[in-house]
Amino acid sequence: MAKGIQYVALLRGINVGGNNLIKMPALKACFEEQGFSDVATYIQSGNVLFKASQPDAPTLTRRIEKALQKQFSYQATAVVRSHAQLRKIVKNAPKRFGQEPAKYRCDVLFLMEPLVAATTL
């Protein structure tokens, strides 16, 4: 297993409604060309798991968006979160979160920087 910080990149607007069609092997290759390791994609969703030595998610986000724009010729938008951030979200979820999906929606929203929750209310 390669060293580095585990991240997920949530890519917006690919493979939706026939727009910005990107095959997952090409998406994976694009991330690997950026020097990321342990790259894996999840179905056709545009979600990419990867490791990077860079500890700064905003810098990674800009780097990924630039690479995607160059490689696939579309206005890329990404949200990048570390494994530690995702674990904290799960740990701090309300009690019984996700246990009654027919009764309650169990969504998690990731705001794109510099947007913060206080300004969205």
Secondary structure, 3 states (H helix, E strand, C coil): CCCCEEEEEEEECCCECCECCCCHHHHHHHHHHCCCEEEEEECCCCEEEEEECCCCHHHHHHHHHHHHHHHHCCCCEEEEEEHHHHHHHHHCCCCCCCCCCCCCCCCCCCCCCCCCHHHHC
